[in-house]
Amino acid sequence: MFTEFKKFIARGNVLDLAVGVIIGAAFGKIVTSLNESIIMPIIGWIFGDVDFSNWFILLGDIPADYTGSTQNYAELKAAGVPMLGYGDFLTQTVDFLIIAIALFLLLRTVNRVLDEMQSKAVEAENTEASAELPTDPQLDVLKQILAEMRSRPEAALKD
């Protein structure tokens, strides 16, 4: 069983997938940081210094012994207050859209490069194929005879 597992792990696809997952996780952290530290503050500034992380709807009562801010989502959540955090959902949605746009642009670029490489390969193949036509000496003689016959059609009829 261990040998089969080693063979499975050694396959290129599994290693490629592992590398993709690791890079994806790192890319996700970068996008989250970009979103939380740059994009959402700009959006908040445009809409009037709004912190989206504190947008929520209370679904229950705040405990009587709660001493924190009633406008802080993280503190209320830690206190166990039931609520809908739609600001956090909005932030995560923007994260997703950034990742989707980045992947779209990356895949579009890769597809264009691959299409260009494929068309160049086809062109090169066609050029090589036309340049590498066999030259048979008998074929050359036949071409000369045909050219001669075309230049003097009346001579060919007399013979």
Secondary structure, 3 states (H helix, E strand, C coil): CHHHHHHHHHCHHHHHHHHHHHHHHHHHHHHHHHHHHHHHHHHHHHCCCCCHHHCCEECCCCCCCCCCCCCCHHHHHHCCCCEECHHHHHHHHHHHHHHHHHHHHHHHHHHHHHHHHHHHHHHHHHHHHHHCCCCCHHHHHHHHHHHHHHHCHHHHHHC
